[in-house]
Amino acid sequence: MGVTRRQLLWAGAGVGAAGALAACGSGGTGGSKDAAPSAGASQQPRAGGTLKIGALGKASAVTRDPHGTQANESDYLILSLIYDTLAIPGDSTNTAPRLAASWKPSDDLKSWRFTLADGATFHDGTPVTAEDVVWSLKRLRNTPAGKSRLPGIQPEGITAEGPRTVVLVSDYPNAELPLLTRLTTFVLKKDTKDDAVAGAPGTGPFKLDWYRDGNARLVRNDNWYGGKVLLDAVEVRLFESPQAMANALLAGQIDVASNVGAVAARTAESRKDVRIVRRPNDMAMPIVMRTADGPFADARVREALKLAVDRDAMVKQVLSGYGSVGNDILGTGDPAFAKDLPQRARDLARAKQLLADAGFDTSKTYDLVTTEDISGLAESATLFATQVREAGVKINVVKQDSKIFWDDTWLKGALYTTYWGTNDSVVFFASKTMLSDAGQNESGWNEPAFDETYRKAMGTADAAERGKLLHQLQEIEFARSGYLLWGMADGIDLAGAAVRDLPGLPGYGRVQLDKTWLAR
């Protein structure tokens, strides 16, 4: 189960030192806002050069199947440069065009027609057709995680309408259906054999030159439909630890250490030849309280724990300041995020009163289960336990092996940590983790008002009216959900002084390097 969920994480996401995704839409390239370019460097984008980029992964877990389980960030980076998805995250919108140039819904919002980009071809020059896309989406849909990545869309609901139009039919009205097409909807040629998938021609801005044990060299696709690619080539190098990757960057062996974490950023802060690129809202590390039954089923108890947390201290100590305070609502990078809701602050007196009103047994000690899957996760559990003790709640932190956690604790535990790197969409989390029938309902939440508001929002075509409903959805989540989101971690890349226009948004777009260039 853990691997399957991790596949979903890659679909939009940065997961700290363990790997992730993120960033830039077709409307722009984000960029490294934290550091100034080196003196005398040209600020006009120029073509040429090879970008050497480090990415996290394990040599024992490499994969080359675009629809397979990508447990390595290095694999996902390589695949994302070779194969395009139908859509990507945008600078100001959740979803921006990519291989699909446009989309249009039916009046009932169940059927969506996607029109392919003009001039889209595979690397061998063959035009991309709707049949190629349909075959690829059906192949994806039939993978173990495909149902989660294309929820509400059955294989028979994926069809071609002419050479350039793909039709997706949902089981229910879904005004945000294009959001799903960002999730690893990589396109291959129709009828590509499984044993020929590795190295099969893609449609992306770079073509595979060579691949060895998780390392690869990709060269520019001069015929890419998406516009001019500036870099001559990208060399991806696999690293098994953030420390090794950061050391390689500091030694000048690579140009970029991607998603390297706060510890490496602190190390590099004094280096004038290194730039720190911060991607806000890159990862959420909420504490999950089970709402269906058990000691945290009472909403007053959940509210008490949310009030017992010192969020500023969590961000400063767990994230070394490389993050921002959370307000118990997932999807903080979404333009529709409800920023006007009052920020929860620490209130120990109120927390104690709520616990007393709920009859919470403060004589017991409660296990908080965590893993060391990503940097800071176990540390967040330990600090949380220390903080809530001041409200009278005794917590015992239990560190579990990753496989045991995902098999035995995730979706079942009474109190545990989790992490998500797809933090740019309120709708994503609502549909994946909070609907009563969601496949990854992490807290066992069953809130009829939430379900009803979600369905109503997805059935509303008018964007302004849908925005109001999404605000109501977040109000319900804020008031009663099982998520205690104390903060969001920044995604952090380290870059040499010559690197320009690295993507700067959270989510899948971080692997979009078609506008990146070298000032040397």
N, C-alpha and C positions, 0 to 999 in steps of 0.2 A: 504493500500500500504506500510506503514511504516513497519509493521510486516513482510510482504513478503520480503521486502528488507533486513530486519534484519536477516531473515533466510539465505539470501545469504551471509551476512557478516560473519555469523558463519562458513561458508564453508571455510574460510581461515583466520580467523581474529580476531585481538584484537581490541576492541573498548573501550579502556580506562576504566574509572570507571564504565561504563555501562555494561561492559562485552566484551568478545572477545575470540580470539583463538590465537594459534600460535604454532609452532615450530619445532620439530625435525624430521629428516628423518631417514630412515633405515641405512644410512651410518654412523651415529653417534648420540650422544646425546646432542650436543651443550654444555650446562653446565653453571655454574655460574662463570663467568670470573672476576667479580668485587671484590670478597672477598676471602680471604685465608681460608682454613679449620681450625678448632679449633686445638690448639696445642695438640700433642700427639694422634690425631685421626688417625686410620688406613686409608691409602690411597688406599688399595686394596678393590675392590668391594666385599661386603659380603651380603649374603642372610639373610632375616629375618626382623622382625619389621613391625609395622603398621604406615604408613604415614597419618597424619591428615592434610587435606588440605582444606582451605577455598576458596569459590568461590562465586561470586556475583549472585544475583537473587532475584526474588520476589515470595513470597509464593503463591500469587494469580495467578502466571503465569507458574506454573510448568507443564511439560509435560513429558511423558515417551515413546512417539512414536518416534522412530528413524527417521521417515520421516515426522514428524510433525513440527509445528512452535516452534523452540527452542529460546524463548526470554530470557532465563536464561543461563548464563555461567555455572552455577552449573549443569543444565540438560545436557548441551553439553559435559561437562567433564565426567559425569557418562556414558552417551551413548557411548562416544568415547573410553572408557576403556572396555566396554562390547562388542561393535560391531566394527568390522574392516571395513575400506573402501578398495576399490581395490588398491588405491595408496595413498601416503602421500608426503608432501614436503621432499626434500632431502637436505643434507648439501651443496652439490655443484651443484645440479640440481633442477629444479623446481618440478620434479616428480620422486619419487622413489617407488619401488615395496612394496606391502603390501600383501593383500589377493590375488592379481594378481602377480604372480612371474615374468611375462614377457609379452610383447605385441609386435605385429608386424603388420605393415600396408600393405595394398594392394598397387600395383604400382601407382594407381590413388589417394592414400591417403584418400579415402572415407571409406573403410572398415578396421576395426582394429580387430585383434584376440587377446584376452587376455587369457593367460593360468594360471589357478589357482595354488596356491602354493601347493607343495607336503605336504600331511599330515594334511591339513586344515580340522578341524572338528568343529562342534558346541559343546557347553559346555556339552551337554548330550551324546557326543561321536559319533553322527551321522556325516558322511562325508559331507562336503560342495560340492555341485554339481553345474554345470553350470545352471541347471534349477532353483536352489535356487537364484542364482545371477540374472538371467533374470527376474524372478518374482519380486525380490526386486527392480531392476532398473525400471521396468514398474510401480510398485507401486509408486516409487519416482517420476517418470515422470508424473504421473497423479495427483500429489499434486498441489496446487495453485502456488507454486514457482518452480515446477519441470521443466518447460520449460526453465526457466532462468538458472537452474543448469545443465541442459543437452541440451544446445542450439544446434540446427541443427540435433538432434537425435530424430526421431519420435518413438513412441512405437513399431511400426512394424519393426523398424530397430534394435531392440534388440532381439537377438536370441541365442540359444545354438547350438553348433556343437560338439556333443559328450559329455561325462560326465565332461570334465575339460576345455572346451574352450567356451568362450563367444564372440560373434561377435557383434560389434557396427558399424552401418552404418550411416554416416553423409550425410546431404543433399548437402554438398560441400566438396572439398578437405580440410583436416585439419591435418596438420603435427603435431599439438600440442594437438590432441584429448585426449591423456592420462591425460592431465592436468585436464580435466573435471571429471575424476574419483576420484579426491580427494574430491569432493564437496558432502559431506554427502551421499556417496554411501554405506550406511550401509546395511549389508546383513542379512536377516532373512530367516527362513525356508519357502520354498514354501507353499503357501496357509495358512499361519498363519492368523487367524481371527483377525479382528480389535480389538475385545474385549479381545484378548489374547496376544496382542503385548506387553503390559506392563509386563516386567519380562520374556519375551520369550528368550530362549537361544541364545546367540550370539557366535561370533568366536574369541573374543578379548582376551587380556592377563589377564583379570580379570573377575570373575563371580560374579553375584549379590548375596549377603548374605541377606541384608535387605534394605528396602527403606521406609522412613517416611517423608512426606511433604517436599520433595526436598533434604532431607539428605539421605545418603546411606553409606552402608559398602560393599566393594567389596573384594573378596578374590582371591588369585593367581590361575590362570589356569595352572596347572602343565603340561597339555598336549598341550599347545599353540604351534602351528607350527612355530612361529616366533623366538623361542629360549627360553633360561632360563629367567624367571621373578624373580627378586631379592626380592622384597617386599612380605611379607606374605599377607598384606592387605592394602587397601586404604580406609580411611574414608573421605567422602566428606561432608562438612558442609556448608549450605547455609547462606550467610550474605546479608542483604539488603543495606548495605552501606560500602564503602571502609574503613571508619573510624572505624566502629565496627569490621571489619575483621582485620585491622592492630592492634587494641587494643588487640584482642584475641591472635594474634601472639606474641606481646610484653609481654603478660601475661603468655605465655607458654601453652596456651590452644590448639593451633594448631601448626603444624610444618611449614606450608607454607601458606602465604596469596597471592593468585594468582591474577595477573593483578590489583594491588592495587593502582597504580598511583604515581605521583611525590610527592604529598603532604606527603604521608605516607613514601616515601623514604627519604625525608628530615628529617622527625621525627626520622627515624631509623639510620641516618648516624653516630650518636655518639655511637650507641650500638655495642659493640664488639661481643655480642652473637647473632647478627642478620646479615645475609648476604643479600646484595642487588643484585638481578639478573636482568641484563638489557638485553633486546632483541631488538637490533637495527632494524629500519625500520618496527616497529610493526604496526603503524597506520598512515594513511595519513589524514590530515584535510584540504583539499583544499577549496579555495573560488571559487565558480562557477559563471562565467559570461555568460549570454545567448548570443549565437552567431547568432541565427536565425533571431532575430529582436530585437528592443528596443535600448536603449542607448549604449549598449556594443557590438552591432553587427559589428562595425567597428574594424578591427584587430588592428588599431593604438591606439584605446582607450584601448583595452585589454593589449597591450604592455606597454602603459603608466602606468597602474595600477600595472603591474608586476615590473616596474622599480621604482615605488614609495614606495615599501615595503622595510623596513629594516629587512631583514630576520634573521640576528644575534640577533637583539633585540627581535623578535618574539619568537625565540627558548629560549632565556634566560628568558624572562618574562612570556610567556604563559606556557612553558614546564619546567621552573625552571632549564634549562640546560640539562634536560633528553631527548635529542633528537638531531636532526641534520638538517642542512639547506637544503631546497629543491630547485629544479631547474625547477619546472613547468612540470615535467614528472612523471607520476604515474608508480609504479612498481619498486621502488628504490632497492628492495632486490633481483631483478632478476639478474642472472649472465650475461644476455644480456643487462642490463641497460647501456645506453650510457654515461659513465662517462667522455668521452672526449669532450662533448659539453661545450662551455664556460659557466661558472657560472654567472647567472644574478646577478648584484649588484645594489645597489640603485643609481639612477641617476635622481635627481629631475629636473635638467635642461632639460634633454632629454624628461622626462615624460611631462613636461609642453609644450614643443615644439610639441610633438606628439598630445596632446590634442588640441592644437591650429590648427594644420594641419587638424585634423579630424572635426573641428568645434564643438567640444564637449561643451555643455552648462554648464559652471561652475557656473552659477547663481542659478541653481536648486540644490535641496537636494535629494539624491537617497537613497532608503531604502536598507539595507543589512539585510536579514532575517536569524536568527539563532535559535538554540534551546539550552537547557541545558542538552541534552541527555548524553553527556560525559564531563568529566572534561576538562576545558580549551577551549571548543568550543566557548562559548559566549565571553570569555575573548579575544580570538583571533580576533573576529569580532570587539570588542571595540578598541583594539590596532591598528588594521588595519585602522579603521576609523580615528583615531588620526594621523596616519602616512601619509595617502594619503591627508589629509587636507593641508599638506605642499606643495603638488603639485597642490592645488587649487580645489580638489574634495571634496565636502561636502557629508558626509555619515551619515545617521540616522540608528542606530542599532535597529532592531525590534526583540524581543525575542518572539517566538511563542511556544505554547503548542505543544508537540511532535506529537500528533495525527493530529492536524490542519496542522502542517508543512508537514508531509508526505502525507497528503491527498490533500492539496491545493497549496503548494509551490514547493515541490520537483518535478523536471522535467519541471516545468512551470515558476518558478521565474526568474526575470532578474538578481538578484544578491543575492546569498545565500551561507551559509556554508554547507558543507557535511562532511562525514567521512567514511573511508574505512579501514578495518583491513586485507584486502587481498593484502598487498602491496609487494608481492614477484613475481609478474608476469606482464610484459609489455603486454603480449597477453591477459591476463584476462581483463585488463582495456580497451584495444582496442576493444575487442569483446563485452564487457558488456556495456560500457559507451560512446564510441566514434564513432563507425560505424554509418552511417546515419540511418540505420534501427535497431540499437541496442535497446533493450527493456528498458534499463535504460540510454538513451542518455541524460545526465543531463544538458548539455548546448545547446541542440538542434543543435549540430554541423553537418553540411553536407559538407564534404570536399571530393570531388571525388578522389583526389590524395591519400588521406589517405585510403579510401575504397579499391582502386585499389592495393595499396602497401600491405595492409593487406591480401587481397585475394591471391595475388601473393606469399607472404611469406608463407601462410598456404598451398599453393600448391607446395612448394619447398621442396623436400626430403632432399637435401644436407644441413647439419646443418650449414656449413660455409656460404653458399650462403643465407640461411634463416636468419642467423645472420646479414648479410649486409643489407638485406631488413628490418629487425626489427630496425636496426639503422636508416635507412631512415624514417621509420614510426615515430620514436621518434624525428627526426629532424623536421618533419611536425608538430607534437604535440607541440614541443618546440616553434616553430615559430608562430603558429596561433590558438592553441586550446583555449577553454574557461576556462581552469583550471589554477588557480594561486595556485601552491603548494609551500607555503613558508617554510614548514618544515615537518619532520616526527617525531612522538613521539616514544620514546622507550617504549616497554612493560616492566613493572616492577613487579617482584615478590619479596616478602620478605621471607626469609627462615631461620629457626633455624640452628645453627652451625653444627648439625649432618647430615643435608640433603646434599646428593651428587648427581651430574649428573642430575640436572633438565634440561629439554630441553632449548636451548638457541636461537632458530631461531624464526622468526616471522611466523604468519600464523597458519594453522590448527595443525601443529606438536607440539605446546606447550602442548597439552593435552596428548602427548605420554609419559607415565611414566613407560614403561616396563623396562627401564635401570636405573631408579632412585633407590638409596639405602640409607640406614641409617648407619652412622658410630658410632654406640653405642651398 
